[in-house]
């Protein structure tokens, strides 16, 4: 994994946005795997800015979101449909028929999940997957003990995740119990991964994911097996990494052709 440590979440978000912009410019039909939550907000802001000021064109891009709450209609303000509409899709030119977000109101969850996997395959697979990380190491909504080979399916949230996500709902009891999420195996099939984490609340999860053993108890740790995974963190999220100096050294000595 490449570890990129930045002084602030803003600086880290700009690097993530530049990665995506580079891909979209080189491959206008790119398939992006997108994430929600507070972590990618700065990245979306920067992509919107690039769209407005530099003409970054998303018209041929296809997107697949990681997850959605079961039972929440798209119009619910805490749904991930609403999040993506507000923070990204309403502000850039992704074609509506190329946007895919799991349907939390589907009447047949297993059939929907199977179809979601097929749609990803039919689109040619995900070129770049953006990920946040839960304080418990989840990616997507793959909570600890998720199969590292799992595919899109229903999951039950942990009490910790419901607590973490309560601010979007009011109180933890209002956070739905169930979600539809891409599986760990689905995520691992993406050609590139960008894992973002900011703030001290993520420091232990990042240390375990990057330097700990690969284990379903920290699903993000499987990213050690991904050939092209970048972990972009701010100083606080990096604070518990043991080999900080080495990661900084590597980044500072990148050959020019690898710099963004
Ligand atoms: P956050 O969530 O970005 O809101 O911290 C990340 C996650 O749970 O994956």
py3Dmol code that shows the C-alpha trace and the ligand (Angstrom):
import py3Dmol

protein = """\
ATOM      1  CA  UNK A   1       0.000   0.000   0.000  1.00  0.00           C
ATOM      2  CA  UNK A   2       1.217   3.504  -0.699  1.00  0.00           C
ATOM      3  CA  UNK A   3       0.784   5.732   2.349  1.00  0.00           C
ATOM      4  CA  UNK A   4       0.418   9.445   1.600  1.00  0.00           C
ATOM      5  CA  UNK A   5       0.475  11.671   4.680  1.00  0.00           C
ATOM      6  CA  UNK A   6      -0.749  15.232   4.317  1.00  0.00           C
ATOM      7  CA  UNK A   7      -0.811  18.135   6.779  1.00  0.00           C
ATOM      8  CA  UNK A   8      -4.586  18.502   6.588  1.00  0.00           C
ATOM      9  CA  UNK A   9      -7.754  16.806   5.385  1.00  0.00           C
ATOM     10  CA  UNK A  10      -8.062  19.539   2.751  1.00  0.00           C
ATOM     11  CA  UNK A  11      -4.624  18.833   1.324  1.00  0.00           C
ATOM     12  CA  UNK A  12      -5.348  15.096   1.327  1.00  0.00           C
ATOM     13  CA  UNK A  13      -8.725  15.644  -0.356  1.00  0.00           C
ATOM     14  CA  UNK A  14      -7.075  17.656  -3.110  1.00  0.00           C
ATOM     15  CA  UNK A  15      -4.665  14.835  -3.838  1.00  0.00           C
ATOM     16  CA  UNK A  16      -7.545  12.361  -3.996  1.00  0.00           C
ATOM     17  CA  UNK A  17      -9.449  14.670  -6.362  1.00  0.00           C
ATOM     18  CA  UNK A  18      -6.382  15.075  -8.580  1.00  0.00           C
ATOM     19  CA  UNK A  19      -6.077  11.283  -8.857  1.00  0.00           C
ATOM     20  CA  UNK A  20      -9.667  11.012  -9.969  1.00  0.00           C
ATOM     21  CA  UNK A  21      -9.352  13.947 -12.374  1.00  0.00           C
ATOM     22  CA  UNK A  22      -6.263  12.374 -13.958  1.00  0.00           C
ATOM     23  CA  UNK A  23      -8.105   9.100 -14.479  1.00  0.00           C
ATOM     24  CA  UNK A  24     -11.182  10.811 -15.926  1.00  0.00           C
ATOM     25  CA  UNK A  25      -9.055  12.878 -18.332  1.00  0.00           C
ATOM     26  CA  UNK A  26      -7.121   9.809 -19.485  1.00  0.00           C
ATOM     27  CA  UNK A  27     -10.178   7.576 -19.627  1.00  0.00           C
ATOM     28  CA  UNK A  28     -13.379   9.568 -20.151  1.00  0.00           C
ATOM     29  CA  UNK A  29     -15.461   6.366 -19.833  1.00  0.00           C
ATOM     30  CA  UNK A  30     -13.929   5.540 -16.450  1.00  0.00           C
ATOM     31  CA  UNK A  31     -16.011   3.616 -13.931  1.00  0.00           C
ATOM     32  CA  UNK A  32     -15.734   5.217 -10.491  1.00  0.00           C
ATOM     33  CA  UNK A  33     -16.622   3.531  -7.220  1.00  0.00           C
ATOM     34  CA  UNK A  34     -17.829   6.253  -4.867  1.00  0.00           C
ATOM     35  CA  UNK A  35     -18.161   6.581  -1.108  1.00  0.00           C
ATOM     36  CA  UNK A  36     -20.262   8.680   1.254  1.00  0.00           C
ATOM     37  CA  UNK A  37     -19.730   9.942   4.796  1.00  0.00           C
ATOM     38  CA  UNK A  38     -17.901  12.980   6.091  1.00  0.00           C
ATOM     39  CA  UNK A  39     -14.515  11.819   4.803  1.00  0.00           C
ATOM     40  CA  UNK A  40     -14.937  12.304   1.026  1.00  0.00           C
ATOM     41  CA  UNK A  41     -16.729  15.671   1.303  1.00  0.00           C
ATOM     42  CA  UNK A  42     -13.589  17.718   0.628  1.00  0.00           C
ATOM     43  CA  UNK A  43     -12.736  15.504  -2.343  1.00  0.00           C
ATOM     44  CA  UNK A  44     -16.189  16.059  -3.871  1.00  0.00           C
ATOM     45  CA  UNK A  45     -15.862  19.813  -3.283  1.00  0.00           C
ATOM     46  CA  UNK A  46     -12.577  19.836  -5.151  1.00  0.00           C
ATOM     47  CA  UNK A  47     -13.972  17.751  -8.034  1.00  0.00           C
ATOM     48  CA  UNK A  48     -16.918  20.145  -8.327  1.00  0.00           C
ATOM     49  CA  UNK A  49     -14.467  23.055  -8.417  1.00  0.00           C
ATOM     50  CA  UNK A  50     -12.434  21.341 -11.151  1.00  0.00           C
ATOM     51  CA  UNK A  51     -15.614  20.722 -13.129  1.00  0.00           C
ATOM     52  CA  UNK A  52     -16.635  24.376 -12.874  1.00  0.00           C
ATOM     53  CA  UNK A  53     -13.277  26.054 -13.283  1.00  0.00           C
ATOM     54  CA  UNK A  54     -11.347  23.616 -15.442  1.00  0.00           C
ATOM     55  CA  UNK A  55     -14.133  21.912 -17.355  1.00  0.00           C
ATOM     56  CA  UNK A  56     -13.436  18.491 -15.848  1.00  0.00           C
ATOM     57  CA  UNK A  57     -15.945  16.425 -17.797  1.00  0.00           C
ATOM     58  CA  UNK A  58     -17.860  13.580 -16.164  1.00  0.00           C
ATOM     59  CA  UNK A  59     -20.352  13.125 -19.014  1.00  0.00           C
ATOM     60  CA  UNK A  60     -19.067   9.674 -20.008  1.00  0.00           C
ATOM     61  CA  UNK A  61     -18.189   8.453 -16.511  1.00  0.00           C
ATOM     62  CA  UNK A  62     -20.159   5.651 -14.858  1.00  0.00           C
ATOM     63  CA  UNK A  63     -20.441   5.517 -11.066  1.00  0.00           C
ATOM     64  CA  UNK A  64     -21.266   2.848  -8.518  1.00  0.00           C
ATOM     65  CA  UNK A  65     -21.741   3.767  -4.886  1.00  0.00           C
ATOM     66  CA  UNK A  66     -20.613   1.443  -2.149  1.00  0.00           C
ATOM     67  CA  UNK A  67     -23.684   1.267   0.019  1.00  0.00           C
ATOM     68  CA  UNK A  68     -27.102   2.458   1.148  1.00  0.00           C
ATOM     69  CA  UNK A  69     -29.310   2.050   4.203  1.00  0.00           C
ATOM     70  CA  UNK A  70     -32.068  -0.537   3.905  1.00  0.00           C
ATOM     71  CA  UNK A  71     -35.491   1.051   4.235  1.00  0.00           C
ATOM     72  CA  UNK A  72     -34.504   4.623   3.379  1.00  0.00           C
ATOM     73  CA  UNK A  73     -36.074   6.024   0.222  1.00  0.00           C
ATOM     74  CA  UNK A  74     -33.849   8.146  -2.016  1.00  0.00           C
ATOM     75  CA  UNK A  75     -35.629  11.298  -0.769  1.00  0.00           C
ATOM     76  CA  UNK A  76     -34.740  10.672   2.891  1.00  0.00           C
ATOM     77  CA  UNK A  77     -32.216  13.366   3.847  1.00  0.00           C
ATOM     78  CA  UNK A  78     -29.883  10.824   5.498  1.00  0.00           C
ATOM     79  CA  UNK A  79     -29.962   8.418   2.528  1.00  0.00           C
ATOM     80  CA  UNK A  80     -26.805   8.046   0.510  1.00  0.00           C
ATOM     81  CA  UNK A  81     -28.835   8.863  -2.592  1.00  0.00           C
ATOM     82  CA  UNK A  82     -29.564  12.264  -1.046  1.00  0.00           C
ATOM     83  CA  UNK A  83     -25.944  12.687   0.050  1.00  0.00           C
ATOM     84  CA  UNK A  84     -24.584  11.999  -3.427  1.00  0.00           C
ATOM     85  CA  UNK A  85     -27.156  14.235  -5.076  1.00  0.00           C
ATOM     86  CA  UNK A  86     -26.392  17.125  -2.766  1.00  0.00           C
ATOM     87  CA  UNK A  87     -22.612  16.916  -2.654  1.00  0.00           C
ATOM     88  CA  UNK A  88     -21.739  15.704  -6.121  1.00  0.00           C
ATOM     89  CA  UNK A  89     -24.257  14.676  -8.761  1.00  0.00           C
ATOM     90  CA  UNK A  90     -26.307  17.887  -8.720  1.00  0.00           C
ATOM     91  CA  UNK A  91     -23.115  19.869  -9.245  1.00  0.00           C
ATOM     92  CA  UNK A  92     -21.322  17.969 -12.001  1.00  0.00           C
ATOM     93  CA  UNK A  93     -22.382  16.416 -15.309  1.00  0.00           C
ATOM     94  CA  UNK A  94     -22.500  12.676 -14.629  1.00  0.00           C
ATOM     95  CA  UNK A  95     -25.334  11.337 -16.826  1.00  0.00           C
ATOM     96  CA  UNK A  96     -28.205  10.234 -14.543  1.00  0.00           C
ATOM     97  CA  UNK A  97     -28.473   6.855 -16.290  1.00  0.00           C
ATOM     98  CA  UNK A  98     -24.824   6.127 -15.474  1.00  0.00           C
ATOM     99  CA  UNK A  99     -25.265   6.664 -11.720  1.00  0.00           C
ATOM    100  CA  UNK A 100     -25.737   3.536  -9.609  1.00  0.00           C
ATOM    101  CA  UNK A 101     -26.460   3.524  -5.881  1.00  0.00           C
ATOM    102  CA  UNK A 102     -27.840   0.485  -4.055  1.00  0.00           C
ATOM    103  CA  UNK A 103     -31.621   0.723  -3.693  1.00  0.00           C
ATOM    104  CA  UNK A 104     -32.473   0.668  -0.001  1.00  0.00           C
ATOM    105  CA  UNK A 105     -36.147   0.164  -0.791  1.00  0.00           C
ATOM    106  CA  UNK A 106     -35.794  -2.888  -3.001  1.00  0.00           C
ATOM    107  CA  UNK A 107     -38.362  -5.564  -2.237  1.00  0.00           C
ATOM    108  CA  UNK A 108     -35.936  -8.375  -2.971  1.00  0.00           C
ATOM    109  CA  UNK A 109     -32.537  -7.639  -1.482  1.00  0.00           C
ATOM    110  CA  UNK A 110     -30.634 -10.757  -2.678  1.00  0.00           C
ATOM    111  CA  UNK A 111     -31.817 -10.356  -6.288  1.00  0.00           C
ATOM    112  CA  UNK A 112     -30.999  -6.655  -6.213  1.00  0.00           C
ATOM    113  CA  UNK A 113     -27.496  -7.361  -4.870  1.00  0.00           C
ATOM    114  CA  UNK A 114     -26.836  -9.948  -7.547  1.00  0.00           C
ATOM    115  CA  UNK A 115     -27.981  -7.506 -10.215  1.00  0.00           C
ATOM    116  CA  UNK A 116     -25.721  -4.785  -8.777  1.00  0.00           C
ATOM    117  CA  UNK A 117     -22.735  -7.100  -9.154  1.00  0.00           C
ATOM    118  CA  UNK A 118     -23.777  -7.865 -12.735  1.00  0.00           C
ATOM    119  CA  UNK A 119     -24.110  -4.171 -13.551  1.00  0.00           C
ATOM    120  CA  UNK A 120     -20.574  -3.529 -12.281  1.00  0.00           C
ATOM    121  CA  UNK A 121     -19.300  -6.359 -14.483  1.00  0.00           C
ATOM    122  CA  UNK A 122     -21.295  -5.166 -17.497  1.00  0.00           C
ATOM    123  CA  UNK A 123     -19.823  -1.672 -17.066  1.00  0.00           C
ATOM    124  CA  UNK A 124     -16.355  -3.212 -17.384  1.00  0.00           C
ATOM    125  CA  UNK A 125     -15.478  -3.296 -13.678  1.00  0.00           C
ATOM    126  CA  UNK A 126     -14.557  -0.421 -11.381  1.00  0.00           C
ATOM    127  CA  UNK A 127     -11.433   1.499 -12.389  1.00  0.00           C
ATOM    128  CA  UNK A 128     -11.015   3.387  -9.138  1.00  0.00           C
ATOM    129  CA  UNK A 129     -12.775   2.845  -5.839  1.00  0.00           C
ATOM    130  CA  UNK A 130     -12.864   5.598  -3.211  1.00  0.00           C
ATOM    131  CA  UNK A 131     -13.113   4.352   0.368  1.00  0.00           C
ATOM    132  CA  UNK A 132     -13.456   5.822   3.815  1.00  0.00           C
ATOM    133  CA  UNK A 133     -12.779   3.651   6.834  1.00  0.00           C
ATOM    134  CA  UNK A 134     -14.924   3.120   9.899  1.00  0.00           C
ATOM    135  CA  UNK A 135     -13.424   3.528  13.347  1.00  0.00           C
ATOM    136  CA  UNK A 136     -13.825  -0.276  13.528  1.00  0.00           C
ATOM    137  CA  UNK A 137     -11.961  -0.819  10.240  1.00  0.00           C
ATOM    138  CA  UNK A 138     -15.007  -1.292   8.025  1.00  0.00           C
ATOM    139  CA  UNK A 139     -14.864  -0.431   4.323  1.00  0.00           C
ATOM    140  CA  UNK A 140     -18.156   0.124   2.589  1.00  0.00           C
ATOM    141  CA  UNK A 141     -20.361  -1.213   5.361  1.00  0.00           C
ATOM    142  CA  UNK A 142     -18.362  -4.425   5.701  1.00  0.00           C
ATOM    143  CA  UNK A 143     -18.181  -4.623   9.458  1.00  0.00           C
ATOM    144  CA  UNK A 144     -15.544  -6.669  11.313  1.00  0.00           C
ATOM    145  CA  UNK A 145     -15.941 -10.401  10.647  1.00  0.00           C
ATOM    146  CA  UNK A 146     -17.228  -9.755   7.116  1.00  0.00           C
ATOM    147  CA  UNK A 147     -15.941 -12.365   4.728  1.00  0.00           C
ATOM    148  CA  UNK A 148     -12.932 -10.991   2.931  1.00  0.00           C
ATOM    149  CA  UNK A 149     -14.358 -12.625  -0.213  1.00  0.00           C
ATOM    150  CA  UNK A 150     -17.873 -11.192   0.223  1.00  0.00           C
ATOM    151  CA  UNK A 151     -19.939  -9.693  -2.595  1.00  0.00           C
ATOM    152  CA  UNK A 152     -22.748  -7.121  -2.533  1.00  0.00           C
ATOM    153  CA  UNK A 153     -25.259  -8.153   0.115  1.00  0.00           C
ATOM    154  CA  UNK A 154     -27.198  -7.096   3.199  1.00  0.00           C
ATOM    155  CA  UNK A 155     -25.234  -6.398   6.397  1.00  0.00           C
ATOM    156  CA  UNK A 156     -26.208  -5.510   9.954  1.00  0.00           C
ATOM    157  CA  UNK A 157     -24.460  -2.457  11.386  1.00  0.00           C
ATOM    158  CA  UNK A 158     -22.532  -2.623  14.641  1.00  0.00           C
ATOM    159  CA  UNK A 159     -23.580  -0.487  17.602  1.00  0.00           C
ATOM    160  CA  UNK A 160     -20.353   1.492  17.087  1.00  0.00           C
ATOM    161  CA  UNK A 161     -21.171   2.363  13.481  1.00  0.00           C
ATOM    162  CA  UNK A 162     -24.728   3.357  14.397  1.00  0.00           C
ATOM    163  CA  UNK A 163     -23.254   5.591  17.087  1.00  0.00           C
ATOM    164  CA  UNK A 164     -20.714   7.066  14.627  1.00  0.00           C
ATOM    165  CA  UNK A 165     -23.414   7.792  12.049  1.00  0.00           C
ATOM    166  CA  UNK A 166     -26.007   9.089  14.520  1.00  0.00           C
ATOM    167  CA  UNK A 167     -25.261  12.773  13.771  1.00  0.00           C
ATOM    168  CA  UNK A 168     -26.846  12.329  10.334  1.00  0.00           C
ATOM    169  CA  UNK A 169     -30.046  10.985  11.922  1.00  0.00           C
ATOM    170  CA  UNK A 170     -30.398  12.619  15.326  1.00  0.00           C
ATOM    171  CA  UNK A 171     -29.856   9.603  17.570  1.00  0.00           C
ATOM    172  CA  UNK A 172     -28.290   6.134  17.211  1.00  0.00           C
ATOM    173  CA  UNK A 173     -31.697   4.377  17.481  1.00  0.00           C
ATOM    174  CA  UNK A 174     -32.788   6.182  14.318  1.00  0.00           C
ATOM    175  CA  UNK A 175     -29.883   4.802  12.273  1.00  0.00           C
ATOM    176  CA  UNK A 176     -31.189   1.830  10.251  1.00  0.00           C
ATOM    177  CA  UNK A 177     -29.961  -1.575  11.399  1.00  0.00           C
ATOM    178  CA  UNK A 178     -29.420  -2.920   7.917  1.00  0.00           C
ATOM    179  CA  UNK A 179     -27.559  -1.783   4.846  1.00  0.00           C
ATOM    180  CA  UNK A 180     -26.784  -3.011   1.364  1.00  0.00           C
ATOM    181  CA  UNK A 181     -23.059  -2.848   0.732  1.00  0.00           C
ATOM    182  CA  UNK A 182     -20.617  -3.918  -1.920  1.00  0.00           C
ATOM    183  CA  UNK A 183     -18.632  -6.804  -0.490  1.00  0.00           C
ATOM    184  CA  UNK A 184     -14.954  -6.819   0.393  1.00  0.00           C
ATOM    185  CA  UNK A 185     -14.380  -9.008  -2.672  1.00  0.00           C
ATOM    186  CA  UNK A 186     -16.306  -6.537  -4.845  1.00  0.00           C
ATOM    187  CA  UNK A 187     -14.098  -3.713  -3.574  1.00  0.00           C
ATOM    188  CA  UNK A 188     -10.920  -5.746  -4.105  1.00  0.00           C
ATOM    189  CA  UNK A 189     -11.849  -6.236  -7.782  1.00  0.00           C
ATOM    190  CA  UNK A 190     -11.471  -2.488  -8.441  1.00  0.00           C
ATOM    191  CA  UNK A 191      -8.333  -1.719 -10.443  1.00  0.00           C
ATOM    192  CA  UNK A 192      -7.243   1.063  -8.092  1.00  0.00           C
ATOM    193  CA  UNK A 193      -8.196   1.938  -4.531  1.00  0.00           C
ATOM    194  CA  UNK A 194      -8.048   5.292  -2.755  1.00  0.00           C
ATOM    195  CA  UNK A 195      -8.559   4.900   0.981  1.00  0.00           C
ATOM    196  CA  UNK A 196      -9.073   8.207   2.798  1.00  0.00           C
ATOM    197  CA  UNK A 197      -9.011   8.773   6.548  1.00  0.00           C
ATOM    198  CA  UNK A 198      -8.908  11.948   8.593  1.00  0.00           C
ATOM    199  CA  UNK A 199      -8.825  12.681  12.290  1.00  0.00           C
ATOM    200  CA  UNK A 200      -7.614  10.887  15.392  1.00  0.00           C
ATOM    201  CA  UNK A 201     -10.754   8.734  15.584  1.00  0.00           C
ATOM    202  CA  UNK A 202      -9.418   6.836  12.568  1.00  0.00           C
ATOM    203  CA  UNK A 203      -5.802   6.479  13.758  1.00  0.00           C
ATOM    204  CA  UNK A 204      -6.097   3.003  15.262  1.00  0.00           C
ATOM    205  CA  UNK A 205      -8.159   1.631  12.373  1.00  0.00           C
ATOM    206  CA  UNK A 206      -5.555   2.955   9.914  1.00  0.00           C
ATOM    207  CA  UNK A 207      -2.621   1.558  11.919  1.00  0.00           C
ATOM    208  CA  UNK A 208      -4.317  -1.848  12.029  1.00  0.00           C
ATOM    209  CA  UNK A 209      -5.264  -1.737   8.345  1.00  0.00           C
ATOM    210  CA  UNK A 210      -1.831  -0.702   7.103  1.00  0.00           C
ATOM    211  CA  UNK A 211       0.566  -2.360   9.529  1.00  0.00           C
ATOM    212  CA  UNK A 212      -1.478  -5.025  11.271  1.00  0.00           C
ATOM    213  CA  UNK A 213      -2.174  -8.587  10.198  1.00  0.00           C
ATOM    214  CA  UNK A 214      -4.692  -9.177   7.429  1.00  0.00           C
ATOM    215  CA  UNK A 215      -7.832 -10.102   9.261  1.00  0.00           C
ATOM    216  CA  UNK A 216     -11.590  -9.966   8.840  1.00  0.00           C
ATOM    217  CA  UNK A 217     -11.600  -8.181  12.205  1.00  0.00           C
ATOM    218  CA  UNK A 218     -10.299  -5.139  10.310  1.00  0.00           C
ATOM    219  CA  UNK A 219     -11.731  -5.531   6.806  1.00  0.00           C
ATOM    220  CA  UNK A 220      -9.603  -2.648   5.476  1.00  0.00           C
ATOM    221  CA  UNK A 221      -6.482  -4.733   6.190  1.00  0.00           C
ATOM    222  CA  UNK A 222      -7.252  -6.826   3.079  1.00  0.00           C
ATOM    223  CA  UNK A 223      -6.162  -3.794   1.050  1.00  0.00           C
ATOM    224  CA  UNK A 224      -2.598  -4.932   1.791  1.00  0.00           C
ATOM    225  CA  UNK A 225      -3.332  -7.563  -0.866  1.00  0.00           C
ATOM    226  CA  UNK A 226      -4.439  -5.014  -3.457  1.00  0.00           C
ATOM    227  CA  UNK A 227      -1.811  -4.240  -6.116  1.00  0.00           C
ATOM    228  CA  UNK A 228      -2.722  -0.531  -6.508  1.00  0.00           C
ATOM    229  CA  UNK A 229      -4.005   0.847  -3.206  1.00  0.00           C
ATOM    230  CA  UNK A 230      -3.211   4.320  -1.926  1.00  0.00           C
ATOM    231  CA  UNK A 231      -4.012   5.345   1.614  1.00  0.00           C
ATOM    232  CA  UNK A 232      -4.276   9.138   1.893  1.00  0.00           C
ATOM    233  CA  UNK A 233      -4.401  10.382   5.473  1.00  0.00           C
ATOM    234  CA  UNK A 234      -3.954  13.545   7.489  1.00  0.00           C
ATOM    235  CA  UNK A 235      -1.447  13.770  10.355  1.00  0.00           C
ATOM    236  CA  UNK A 236      -3.973  12.776  13.026  1.00  0.00           C
ATOM    237  CA  UNK A 237      -5.152   9.659  11.210  1.00  0.00           C
ATOM    238  CA  UNK A 238      -1.493   8.740  10.582  1.00  0.00           C
ATOM    239  CA  UNK A 239      -0.471   9.245  14.216  1.00  0.00           C
ATOM    240  CA  UNK A 240      -0.344   5.559  15.202  1.00  0.00           C
ATOM    241  CA  UNK A 241       1.587   4.298  12.183  1.00  0.00           C
ATOM    242  CA  UNK A 242       4.978   2.902  13.184  1.00  0.00           C
ATOM    243  CA  UNK A 243       6.827   3.555   9.943  1.00  0.00           C
ATOM    244  CA  UNK A 244       5.733   7.150   9.425  1.00  0.00           C
ATOM    245  CA  UNK A 245       9.209   8.345   8.523  1.00  0.00           C
ATOM    246  CA  UNK A 246       9.559   5.754   5.815  1.00  0.00           C
ATOM    247  CA  UNK A 247       6.194   6.616   4.247  1.00  0.00           C
ATOM    248  CA  UNK A 248       7.119  10.311   4.181  1.00  0.00           C
ATOM    249  CA  UNK A 249      10.508   9.488   2.704  1.00  0.00           C
ATOM    250  CA  UNK A 250       8.957   7.413  -0.082  1.00  0.00           C
ATOM    251  CA  UNK A 251       6.473  10.149  -0.963  1.00  0.00           C
ATOM    252  CA  UNK A 252       9.120  12.892  -0.922  1.00  0.00           C
ATOM    253  CA  UNK A 253      11.363  10.884  -3.240  1.00  0.00           C
ATOM    254  CA  UNK A 254       8.851   9.846  -5.839  1.00  0.00           C
ATOM    255  CA  UNK A 255      10.182  10.019  -9.364  1.00  0.00           C
ATOM    256  CA  UNK A 256       8.798  13.059 -11.212  1.00  0.00           C
ATOM    257  CA  UNK A 257       6.701  10.934 -13.560  1.00  0.00           C
ATOM    258  CA  UNK A 258       4.788   9.520 -10.591  1.00  0.00           C
ATOM    259  CA  UNK A 259       3.915  12.923  -9.127  1.00  0.00           C
ATOM    260  CA  UNK A 260       0.539  14.487  -9.678  1.00  0.00           C
TER     261      UNK A 260
END
"""
ligand_1 = """\
9
LIG
P -16.993 8.876 7.813
O -17.359 7.334 7.603
O -16.377 9.304 6.531
O -18.296 9.551 8.053
O -16.051 8.924 8.953
C -16.420 6.501 7.025
C -16.957 5.093 6.970
O -17.747 4.723 7.849
O -16.582 4.361 6.055
"""
view = py3Dmol.view(width=600, height=400)
view.addModel(protein, "pdb")
view.setStyle({"model": 0}, {"cartoon": {"style": "trace"}})
view.addModel(ligand_1, "xyz")
view.setStyle({"model": 1}, {"stick": {}})
view.zoomTo()
view.show()
